[in-house]
Amino acid sequence: MNILIFCLSLFLSKVNIELIAENFEYPVHLTWQDEMMLIVEQRGTVRTVKNKKPGEVWLDIRDKVSSGGEKGLLSIAIGPKNTESENWIFVNYTSKSNGATIISAFPIDEETKKPKASGELILLKIDQPWANHNGGYMTFGPDNYLYIGTGDGGAGGDPRNYAQNKSSYLGKMLRIKPTPNKNIKYEIPKENPFYKTDQSKKEILHWGLRNPWRFSFDKAEKDLWIADVGQNKWEEIHKSSFDKAGINFGWKIMEGEACYEPSKNCIKKGLDIPFHIYDRSIGASITGGYVYRGKRIKKLQGKYIFADYAKGWVAAIDTTHKQSNQQKLELTWPDGKLFKGSISSFAEDKEGEIYLISHWGTIAKLTP
């Protein structure tokens, strides 16, 4: 790993950034409703952007949300057009009443184009034994199914082994087909690995995750990229083909490429070895990003962009072979100053350009 550390500090690549918005309160996610940019604030609000400042409140569910630490309103997903999810917004938040993870849907008002906060339809309620490792991200995939990343339930070391327990929703990648206009709130895709069994949760697509705070799909190849926050030694990135199901990503049998429990001679057969890892001397909390498919920054074309929340750096890796050198990006404002902040999330627009969201309140866009 000493070689990896050296490469991270040596290969610096200057990338310019431009200010998109600032002064948001603990933003954790960015998405769009048609052409309108929406910023998700952890406290339980979704706001528009006006003159690079917070605009009007588009959704306010603070009365439902427990916020702080790893809890809060953690992501939203706009229902794709020409599907049963059209004209609905889906949200992932921590319940103020009991700390559970709530996956719910709100109908979009035809006149105001805003969600009806009073029309909440709860799809999934996932009990959380502890306050951390909530996962938090969800998005519609290329198949128009809703993908939901969940953490292992928290504490340390997954003491109840939820990530390997297929009768639990915790420590998983879930996949469902929302049907909010029907009596059944969602359907199970037939391609899910446990569709025909009652011994496991049918919503499970993959398992063996610790805290997949952010994940994404490659716009060109459709591959699923998952950044999984480590326990105490390794941060890891997994890459899986879009058409694969039933992958065991290893936690808590493994952390990174090393045995975790047991600490020696663990059985690695059948486990997915991470595409990329880095150790805790470099960073301590990975934030997953996107494979860059934009056209403006040629040197980043085809590279996976990610960050470390704790250390504040942003880096890129090659997507064609495992454990390539991390290339640290030197993010520079127009006045020459370097970017500073804890990256809570990334976003990708329809042209494939990438945005970064600082938990400190700033939204920026990568530019040539």
PyMOL commands that set and color helices and strands:
alter all, ss='L'
color gray80, all
select helices_A, chain A and resi 2-10+117-119+162-164+298-300
alter helices_A, ss='H'
color red, helices_A
select strands_A, chain A and resi 12-21+27-33+36-41+45-50+53-60+73-78+88-94+101-107+121-126+138-140+146-149+172-178+186-187+204-207+214-217+224-228+234-240+254-255+258-259+276-279+286-291+303-308+314-318+327-332+343-348+354-358+363-367
alter strands_A, ss='S'
color yellow, strands_A
deselect
rebuild
show_as cartoon
